[in-house]
Amino acid sequence: SLPVFVGLIIFLVAIAFLGAWAVWRLVVPSPRRRSQSPEQGVDRQTLERRIREAQASGLDLRDAEQELEELARRRETGGLYLCFFGEISTGKSSLIKAVAPEAQVETGVVGGTTRSPRHYTWQTPSGDDVILVDVPGSSRDAEDDETGMREAVRAHVVIYVCSADLTRRQYEDLQALVAIEKPMTLVLNKSDLLSGEEATLIQERLRLRLQEIGAGDDVELVVVSARPGDESQPAGIDDLRSAIQRRVDHSPEALEVLRDRAVFSMVDRRLTEAEQQSRRTEAEKIVRSYTRKAVVGALAAVSPGTDILIQGYLGSALVKELCRLYDVPARDVEISRLLDLSQSYVGRTLPIALAVAGNAMKAFPGAGTIAGGVTHAVAYGLIFDALGRGLSRSLAEGGELRPAAAARRFRESMSEDLGARTIRIARMALEEEESGRREQP
């Protein structure tokens, strides 16, 4: 009949609409996720606003401010910066001396003579003024590695120097530079130490490595030999000068845009790391606070079932406070789901936690005479410590409250550093027990 037919059509249309809506929700990210996408570019105004907001909350971000100030200074003074970057002892300083003989560059037979960045003005064969930057060789220590990479990011062009096939560190350096679209020239130095066959083989490997990291034909490979004390014209230096000139001539405006974008990306990353570290520190304080509250609550429980009510209230409060810290909405249904999943796991592991806590009490003289309530308190402290740490990791990684993921992190956290955590929480429980005794009349 017609009513049945119309009803069937409406039903099918509704099913199709719901299916399309479900697919859209899976494929199209929410506005929150889209705003946090790392693919989105950043500009100076956005970074300055973030710095002000972070400083208002107590973060020290002078380093990020100084980076933007240095970028502004370089834009005002002009000049194209070419950074000679690479591992220690690949001959960067000697290479600069060969390219620009008039520059006074400190070199020596001991690798790693450059301990801080040095800038040298040089005029290319076509008359362009550029600044050659000599930086500490990477792999000396973490500070030198960071200094070198920062100068590479600040430069318009990177002359990456190696003297053989890429090491793991060199491969990672090039990966990082390609990822930020840094214009580069790859230089194989000390070619005079290689036989013709060796040099050919290494060049083939270097080109393969460039393809692997996605550089393709964008990175030119130049083979040179710049040895300290060599009075003759080093082999390949004219080729390198020509390669530099091609980079300079290609598009100074594009080099400026790419340099700015790379610096903004570096500052954005530092801001994010500072914010994440601040949140981790605050999350640790929150977890310690609720762990202590759980211990006190277990010690205060005087009737069967009272501790469960206390811990349930504290668990909900812990979840809400961590979600506020990570700016994540926390619906009651999600909190209940997380606590239910965690409780089911606690039901299976509580006997183990009690046994571990009881064994830990042996580390404290005289603790064996204390009632079993302290052992119970230590077990609950272990559970809350693991729940808080697991939830913090889940929120930091996912940017939302996902009960199943958080419960999985909670289970993982229960077994991490179990011995040290148990001793710490046992000490906390004994302190609270002693404090409670002193307060009794």
Secondary structure, 3 states (H helix, E strand, C coil): CHHHHHHHHHHHHHHHHHHHHHHHHHHCCCHHHHHCCCCCCCCHHHHHHHHHHHHHCCCCCHHHHHHHHHHHHHHHHCCEEEEEEEECCCCHHHHHHHHCCCCCCCCCCCCCCCCCCEEEEEECCCCCEEEEEECCCECCCHHHHHHHHHHHHHCCEEEEEECCCCCHHHHHHHHHHHHCCCCEEEEECCHHHCCHHHHHHHHHHHHHHHHHCCCHHHCEEEECCCCCCCCCCCCCHHHHHHHHHHHHHHCHHHHHHHHHHHHHHHHHHHHHHHHHHHHHHHHHHHHHHHHHHHHHHHHHCCCCCHHHHHHHHHHHHHHHHHHHHCCCCCCHHHHHHHHHHHHHHHHHHHHHHHHHHHHHHHHCCCHHHCCHHHHHHHHHHHHHHHHHHHHHHHHHHHCCCCHHHHHHHHHHHHCCCHHHHHHHHHHHHHHHHHHHHHHCC
